[in-house]
Amino acid sequence: MKTWSRIAAIGGGIVALGGAATALIKLREKSSEQPDYATVESDGAIELRDYPTLLVAETLTSGERDHALSEGFKRLADYIFAKQRGDGASDEKIQMTAPVMQDRANGRWRTRFVMPAAMTRSTLPAPAAGVGSDTLPPRRVAAIRFSGVAGDNMLRDRERTLREWLVGKGYEPAGAAEYAFYNSPMVAPPLRRNEVLIPIKR
């Protein structure tokens, strides 16, 4: 009995330690800069938001969505952390922000990092091949928030729910769906924040 008690105590300690580590990671990620937006309408997990102009770094990757996201994230992370940049570019690191965004563009998957609000096109370090930048104009989007592992089926399900809500409200989409991921895989699925976004006409 004592042996089993020790095993149970060790197991409980490991679970507690893992929970504490997850909470610490989530707290650190929550402190990452996120783009400001104004909430126009709120309905449970769905929000209508107005975003300002956003500067993004982006890259295109082929293949399955999850593989493309992993490859795109690595390429952009190498850029912002000054591991891969153009000739003569500054080696100053760029602060990591949230969320990581993904959508389809020209038959491939596009991964985007929103740049810190203090940065401009002129202050962005020159990227290596395969990484570009873009300025997204002010826009209104509908967003549905959910937790868990954002697999293809879940993303499709949430997109369908969001589109049904738009139809019911009489809003007209102005572009394709986009995905937003706020946490790393190290965060426990129930604590993760994911979103499907759909731009709409004002």
LOMI-240708 format. One record per residue (C-alpha): residue in one letter; z, x, y. Coordinates in Angstrom, 1 decimal, padded with zeros to 4 digits. Example, Ala and Ser with C-alpha at 12.3 -4.5 7.8 and 13.67 -1.06 7.14 Angstrom:
2
   res        z        x        y
     A    007.8    012.3   -004.5
     S    007.1    013.7   -001.1
// end
This chain:
202
   res        z        x        y
     M    000.0    000.0    000.0
     K    000.8    002.8    002.4
     T   -002.6    004.4    001.8
     W   -004.4    001.1    002.6
     S   -002.2    000.7    005.7
     R   -003.2    004.1    006.9
     I   -006.9    003.3    006.3
     A   -006.5    000.0    008.2
     A   -004.8    001.8    011.1
     I   -007.5    004.5    011.2
     G   -010.2    001.9    011.1
     G   -008.5   -000.1    013.9
     G   -008.2    003.0    015.9
     I   -011.9    003.8    015.5
     V   -012.9    000.3    016.5
     A   -010.6    000.5    019.6
     L   -012.0    003.9    020.5
     G   -015.6    002.6    020.2
     G   -014.7   -000.5    022.3
     A   -013.2    001.7    025.0
     A   -016.3    004.0    025.0
     T   -018.6    001.0    025.3
     A   -016.6   -000.4    028.2
     L   -016.7    003.0    029.9
     I   -020.5    003.3    029.5
     K   -021.0   -000.2    030.7
     L   -018.7    000.4    033.7
     R   -020.7    003.5    034.6
     E   -024.0    001.7    034.3
     K   -022.8   -001.2    036.3
     S   -022.1    001.2    039.2
     S   -025.8    002.3    039.2
     E   -027.8    001.1    042.2
     Q   -029.6   -002.2    041.7
     P   -032.2   -003.8    044.0
     D   -030.8   -006.3    046.5
     Y   -032.0   -009.8    046.3
     A   -031.1   -013.2    047.8
     T   -030.4   -016.0    045.3
     V   -032.4   -019.1    046.4
     E   -031.4   -021.4    043.5
     S   -029.1   -021.1    040.5
     D   -029.1   -023.2    037.3
     G   -027.0   -021.8    034.5
     A   -028.6   -018.6    033.2
     I   -031.6   -019.1    035.5
     E   -031.9   -018.0    039.1
     L   -034.6   -018.1    041.7
     R   -034.5   -014.9    043.7
     D   -036.2   -013.4    046.8
     Y   -036.6   -009.6    046.4
     P   -037.4   -007.2    049.3
     T   -040.1   -004.5    049.2
     L   -039.4   -002.2    046.2
     L   -040.6    001.3    045.6
     V   -041.1    002.1    041.9
     A   -042.0    005.0    039.7
     E   -044.2    003.8    036.8
     T   -046.0    004.9    033.7
     L   -048.4    003.3    031.2
     T   -048.0    003.6    027.4
     S   -049.9    002.2    024.5
     G   -048.5    000.9    021.2
     E   -045.8   -001.6    020.2
     R   -043.6   -002.8    023.0
     D   -040.3   -001.2    021.9
     H   -042.0    002.2    021.2
     A   -043.8    002.0    024.5
     L   -040.5    001.3    026.3
     S   -038.9    004.3    024.7
     E   -041.8    006.6    025.5
     G   -042.1    005.2    029.0
     F   -038.4    005.6    029.6
     K   -038.4    009.2    028.5
     R   -041.4    010.1    030.7
     L   -039.8    008.5    033.8
     A   -036.4    010.0    033.0
     D   -038.0    013.5    032.8
     Y   -039.5    012.8    036.2
     I   -036.3    011.6    038.0
     F   -034.1    014.3    036.4
     A   -036.7    017.0    037.5
     K   -037.7    018.0    034.0
     Q   -041.4    017.2    034.4
     R   -042.9    017.2    037.9
     G   -046.0    018.2    039.7
     D   -046.6    021.7    040.9
     G   -044.5    022.7    043.9
     A   -042.4    019.5    043.7
     S   -038.8    019.5    044.6
     D   -036.3    020.0    041.8
     E   -033.8    017.6    043.4
     K   -032.8    014.9    040.9
     I   -033.2    011.2    041.7
     Q   -030.4    008.9    041.1
     M   -030.8    006.6    038.1
     T   -030.9    002.9    039.0
     A   -031.0   -000.3    037.0
     P   -032.8   -002.2    035.6
     V   -035.6   -000.6    033.7
     M   -038.6   -002.9    034.0
     Q   -041.5   -003.5    031.6
     D   -044.6   -005.6    031.7
     R   -048.3   -005.6    030.5
     A   -050.9   -003.9    032.7
     N   -054.6   -003.2    031.7
     G   -053.9   -003.7    028.0
     R   -050.9   -001.3    027.9
     W   -047.2   -001.5    028.5
     R   -046.0   -000.5    032.0
     T   -042.5    000.9    032.4
     R   -041.0    001.1    035.9
     F   -037.9    002.6    037.5
     V   -036.9    001.1    040.9
     M   -036.3    004.0    043.2
     P   -033.1    004.2    045.3
     A   -033.4    002.2    048.5
     A   -033.0    005.3    050.7
     M   -036.2    006.8    049.3
     T   -039.8    006.3    050.6
     R   -043.2    007.2    049.3
     S   -043.2    010.3    051.6
     T   -039.9    011.5    050.2
     L   -040.7    011.0    046.5
     P   -041.2    014.3    044.6
     A   -044.7    014.8    043.3
     P   -044.8    013.5    039.7
     A   -046.4    015.2    036.6
     A   -049.5    013.7    035.0
     G   -048.9    010.2    033.6
     V   -046.4    009.1    036.2
     G   -047.3    007.3    039.4
     S   -045.6    005.3    042.1
     D   -046.2    001.9    043.7
     T   -044.8   -000.3    046.4
     L   -044.0   -003.9    045.3
     P   -044.3   -006.3    048.3
     P   -041.5   -008.9    049.0
     R   -041.7   -011.6    046.4
     R   -039.9   -014.6    044.9
     V   -039.2   -014.6    041.1
     A   -037.5   -016.8    038.6
     A   -035.2   -015.0    036.3
     I   -033.4   -015.9    033.1
     R   -030.4   -013.8    032.0
     F   -029.2   -013.2    028.5
     S   -027.3   -010.7    026.3
     G   -027.9   -009.2    022.9
     V   -030.7   -007.1    021.5
     A   -033.9   -007.9    023.5
     G   -036.3   -008.0    020.6
     D   -039.8   -009.4    020.9
     N   -038.8   -012.8    019.5
     M   -035.9   -013.2    021.9
     L   -038.0   -012.2    024.8
     R   -040.7   -014.8    023.9
     D   -038.0   -017.4    023.4
     R   -036.4   -016.8    026.8
     E   -039.8   -016.7    028.5
     R   -040.7   -020.0    027.0
     T   -037.4   -021.5    028.2
     L   -038.0   -020.1    031.7
     R   -041.6   -021.4    031.8
     E   -040.4   -024.9    030.8
     W   -037.8   -024.8    033.6
     L   -040.5   -023.8    036.1
     V   -042.7   -026.7    035.0
     G   -039.7   -029.1    035.3
     K   -039.0   -027.9    038.8
     G   -042.7   -027.9    039.9
     Y   -042.9   -024.2    040.5
     E   -046.2   -022.4    040.0
     P   -046.2   -018.9    038.4
     A   -047.9   -016.1    040.4
     G   -048.1   -013.5    037.7
     A   -047.3   -012.5    034.2
     A   -043.8   -012.2    032.8
     E   -041.8   -009.0    033.3
     Y   -038.8   -007.7    031.4
     A   -035.6   -006.1    032.8
     F   -033.1   -004.1    030.9
     Y   -029.8   -003.1    032.5
     N   -028.0   -001.2    029.8
     S   -028.6    001.6    027.4
     P   -028.6    001.1    023.6
     M   -025.1    002.7    023.5
     V   -023.7   -000.6    025.0
     A   -022.7   -003.2    022.4
     P   -025.3   -006.0    022.2
     P   -023.0   -008.8    023.4
     L   -022.3   -006.8    026.6
     R   -025.9   -006.0    027.5
     R   -027.7   -007.6    030.4
     N   -031.4   -008.5    029.9
     E   -033.7   -010.7    031.9
     V   -037.1   -012.2    031.8
     L   -038.7   -012.5    035.3
     I   -041.7   -014.5    036.3
     P   -043.1   -014.2    039.9
     I   -043.7   -017.6    041.5
     K   -045.7   -018.9    044.5
     R   -043.6   -019.8    047.5
// end
